[in-house]
Amino acid sequence: MTATLTVSEAGRVDALIARAMPELSRAFVQKLLEDGRVTCRGKPVKKSFRPEPGDVLLIDIPEPEALEVTAEDIPLDVVFEDRDVIVVNKPKGLVVHPAPGHPDGTLVNALIAHCGDELSGINGVLRPGIVHRIDKDTSGLIIAAKNDAAHKCLAAQLADHTLSRTYECIVVGTLRDDAGTVNAPIGRHPTDRKKMCVTEKNSKPAVTHWRVLERFDGFTLVECRLETGRTHQIRVHMAYIGHPILGDTVYGAKKPVPGLEGQCLHAKKLRFIHPTTKESVELECPMPAYFEKTLEKLRKKNG
């Protein structure tokens, strides 16, 4: 389908299209631009292009792809669900969506089995309904949208920080201050493309607010609240200030901690404005057993 849009105001082309066609997400519009599907004056344009008032944009919107991700009967710990959203307590080790190396056995496969076709299609065939992500080895709350309107509403809350995500983690070392903020941009690591790092080059702003909950001998239990949501943000920021997350072999010690499988990072609390009722929804899930067991060991050692 080809849509025609006559420009009536100044601004970047991606923002203009997203405002004029609210049924399309900003990310989807940018993908159309990257694929050369938006033309002006007979030529494809990039997302930074600024058309003049009166210019006509031709937008080639492809037909929806058939969903190729199969439903899998994977147990889900559903914390909240209605016709608009579903919130799941994701276990450590579960990948959120299919990707190279993980074609199945993901949260998305489980959501398709649970929800059927009641998932937003905004993020395409591999990430239906997914509003935000958490790492494979991070446990805790993750929200998915069941329709495009709910998805756009939740994505807007992510952008303006009204969707609140609070994590708890055990970090290596004893933090002296009781609270603080890490305001440091995050981008791809220059030599290891699987890692992120604090850098000024090709990076995005990243802000993490942290608060000490409990101190142990050589370790600290910390609450982290995300203001932004960059890849590996808490892991990168805590390592950046000299206190990597216990069990994180990517940003901390390379050797695994004996008796601990994975990292001690848990998405414990989630707060958002419901897309339909406009009421505040606050959810919390308990620590997984391995996390509580680690805390018990530290408390016992601490006396």
C-alpha positions in Angstrom: 0.0 0.0 0.0 1.3 3.5 -0.9 0.2 6.4 1.3 0.5 10.0 0.3 1.3 12.7 2.8 1.4 16.5 2.0 3.8 18.2 4.4 2.2 21.1 6.3 4.9 21.9 8.9 8.7 21.9 9.4 10.6 19.1 11.0 12.4 15.8 10.4 10.6 13.4 8.1 10.4 10.5 10.5 8.7 12.7 13.2 6.4 14.3 10.6 5.1 10.9 9.4 4.8 9.5 12.9 2.6 12.5 13.9 0.5 12.4 10.8 0.0 8.7 10.8 -0.4 7.6 14.5 -1.1 4.0 13.5 2.6 3.7 12.6 5.2 3.7 15.3 8.3 5.9 15.1 10.5 2.8 14.9 8.4 1.4 12.1 8.6 4.7 10.2 12.4 4.8 10.6 12.6 1.2 9.2 10.6 2.3 6.2 13.0 5.2 5.7 16.1 2.9 6.0 14.6 0.5 3.4 14.1 3.4 0.9 10.3 3.1 1.1 9.7 6.9 1.6 10.3 9.2 -1.4 10.1 12.9 -1.9 10.5 14.7 -5.2 11.1 11.3 -6.8 14.0 10.2 -4.5 14.2 8.1 -1.4 14.9 10.1 1.7 16.7 9.4 5.0 15.2 9.9 8.5 17.2 13.1 9.0 15.7 14.7 5.8 13.6 17.8 6.4 11.0 18.4 3.7 9.5 21.8 3.0 5.9 22.6 3.6 4.0 21.6 0.5 6.3 18.7 -0.3 4.5 15.4 -1.0 5.8 12.2 0.6 5.0 8.8 -0.9 5.2 6.1 1.7 5.3 2.5 0.6 3.9 0.4 3.5 4.5 -3.3 2.9 1.8 -5.9 3.6 2.2 -7.5 7.1 4.4 -10.5 7.0 3.0 -13.9 7.9 4.0 -14.8 11.5 6.8 -17.4 11.3 7.4 -17.8 15.0 5.6 -20.9 16.3 3.6 -21.2 19.5 5.3 -23.3 22.2 3.8 -24.5 25.4 6.3 -22.9 27.8 5.0 -22.2 31.3 4.5 -18.5 32.1 4.3 -16.9 35.5 1.6 -14.3 34.7 1.5 -11.4 37.2 -1.1 -9.3 35.4 -3.2 -9.7 32.3 -6.3 -8.1 30.7 -7.3 -7.4 27.1 -4.6 -4.7 26.6 -1.5 -5.9 28.3 0.2 -9.0 29.9 3.0 -8.8 32.5 5.1 -11.9 33.1 7.7 -12.7 35.7 10.4 -14.0 33.3 12.8 -16.6 34.7 16.5 -16.4 34.4 17.8 -18.1 31.3 14.7 -17.4 29.1 15.5 -15.4 26.0 12.9 -12.7 25.2 12.5 -13.1 21.5 13.9 -15.2 18.6 17.3 -14.2 17.3 20.3 -15.9 15.6 21.3 -18.7 17.9 17.9 -18.7 19.6 15.2 -19.5 17.0 12.7 -20.9 19.5 12.2 -21.6 23.2 11.7 -17.9 23.8 9.3 -15.7 25.8 7.7 -14.7 22.4 7.0 -18.4 21.6 5.4 -18.8 25.0 3.3 -15.6 24.6 2.0 -16.7 21.2 0.8 -20.0 22.7 -0.8 -18.1 25.6 -2.3 -15.1 23.8 -2.9 -16.5 20.3 -3.2 -13.6 17.9 -3.8 -11.1 20.7 -0.4 -9.5 20.5 0.6 -6.1 19.0 2.2 -6.4 15.6 4.2 -3.2 15.9 7.6 -4.8 16.4 7.2 -7.2 13.5 7.1 -11.0 13.2 9.9 -11.8 15.7 8.9 -9.5 18.5 5.1 -9.2 18.6 3.9 -7.4 21.6 7.3 -6.8 23.1 7.5 -3.3 24.5 10.9 -3.6 26.3 13.5 -6.3 26.9 15.5 -7.8 29.7 18.6 -9.9 29.4 18.5 -13.6 29.1 20.1 -14.1 32.5 18.1 -11.4 34.2 14.8 -12.4 35.9 11.7 -10.4 36.6 8.9 -8.3 35.2 8.4 -7.7 31.5 5.3 -6.2 29.9 3.9 -7.0 26.5 1.1 -5.3 24.6 -1.9 -7.2 23.1 -2.8 -4.5 20.6 -1.2 -1.7 18.7 -2.9 1.1 20.6 -1.7 -0.3 23.9 1.8 -0.8 22.5 2.0 2.8 21.3 0.8 4.1 24.7 3.4 2.0 26.6 6.2 2.9 24.2 5.3 6.6 24.8 5.6 6.0 28.6 9.0 4.4 28.1 10.1 7.5 26.2 8.9 10.0 28.8 9.9 7.9 31.8 6.4 7.4 33.2 6.8 3.6 32.8 9.0 2.9 35.8 11.2 -0.2 36.1 13.0 -0.9 39.4 15.6 -3.7 39.7 17.5 -5.2 42.6 21.0 -6.6 42.3 23.9 -7.7 44.3 27.1 -5.9 43.4 30.7 -6.7 44.2 32.3 -4.4 46.8 30.8 -2.1 49.4 29.2 1.2 48.2 30.1 4.0 50.6 27.3 6.3 49.7 23.7 5.4 50.4 22.4 6.5 47.0 23.5 8.0 43.8 23.0 8.5 40.1 25.1 7.3 37.1 24.6 9.6 34.2 26.9 8.2 31.5 26.2 7.5 27.8 26.2 3.9 26.6 27.3 2.7 23.2 28.7 -0.4 21.5 32.1 -1.6 22.7 34.7 -0.6 20.1 36.4 -4.0 19.9 33.8 -6.5 21.3 30.6 -6.1 19.4 28.7 -8.3 21.9 29.4 -5.8 24.7 28.3 -2.3 25.5 30.3 0.3 27.3 30.3 3.9 28.6 31.5 6.0 25.7 30.9 9.4 24.0 31.2 7.9 20.5 28.1 6.7 18.8 26.3 6.5 22.1 23.0 7.3 23.7 22.3 9.1 27.0 21.8 6.6 29.9 20.8 7.4 33.5 20.5 4.9 36.4 19.5 5.9 39.9 20.7 3.5 42.6 20.1 3.1 46.4 21.7 0.8 48.9 19.3 -1.7 50.5 21.8 -3.8 52.5 25.5 -4.1 53.0 27.6 -7.3 53.5 31.2 -8.1 53.8 32.5 -7.3 50.3 29.1 -7.1 48.6 26.0 -4.7 48.5 22.4 -5.3 47.8 21.3 -2.3 45.6 18.0 -1.1 44.1 18.4 0.4 40.6 15.7 2.5 38.9 16.1 3.1 35.2 15.5 6.5 33.8 16.5 5.3 30.3 16.6 1.8 28.9 19.8 1.0 27.1 21.1 -2.5 26.4 22.8 -3.9 29.5 22.4 -0.5 31.2 22.5 -1.5 34.8 25.3 -4.0 34.2 27.4 -1.5 32.4 26.8 1.4 34.8 27.5 -0.6 38.0 30.7 -1.9 36.4 31.6 1.6 35.4 31.5 2.8 39.0 33.6 -0.1 40.1 30.9 -2.4 41.4 30.0 -5.0 38.8 27.0 -7.3 39.4 27.8 -10.5 41.2 27.9 -13.4 38.7 28.2 -11.2 35.6 31.0 -12.7 33.7 30.7 -10.2 30.8 31.2 -7.0 32.8 32.7 -8.4 36.0 35.0 -11.3 36.9 35.4 -13.7 34.1 35.3 -16.8 36.2 31.8 -18.0 37.3 31.0 -17.7 41.0 30.9 -21.2 42.5 27.4 -22.3 43.2 25.9 -19.4 41.3 24.5 -19.8 37.8 24.3 -16.4 36.1 24.0 -12.9 37.5 22.2 -11.5 40.5 19.9 -9.0 38.8 16.2 -9.1 39.1 13.5 -6.7 37.6 11.4 -6.6 40.8 8.9 -3.7 40.3 7.0 -2.2 37.4 4.7 0.8 37.3 2.8 2.1 34.3 -0.4 4.0 33.3 -2.9 1.6 31.9 -3.5 2.3 28.2 -7.3 2.1 28.5 -8.3 2.9 32.1 -5.5 5.5 32.6 -5.1 4.3 36.1 -1.6 3.6 37.7 -0.7 -0.1 37.8 2.0 -1.1 40.3 3.3 -4.6 40.2 6.0 -6.5 42.2 7.4 -10.0 42.0 9.5 -11.9 44.6 13.2 -12.7 44.2 13.9 -16.0 42.5 15.2 -18.8 44.8 18.8 -18.6 43.6 18.9 -14.9 44.5 17.4 -15.4 48.0 19.8 -18.3 48.6 22.7 -16.0 47.8 21.4 -13.3 50.1 21.0 -15.8 52.9 24.6 -16.9 52.5 25.8 -13.4 52.6 23.7 -12.6 55.7 25.0 -15.7 57.5 28.6 -14.8 56.6 27.9 -11.3 57.8 26.6 -12.5 61.2 
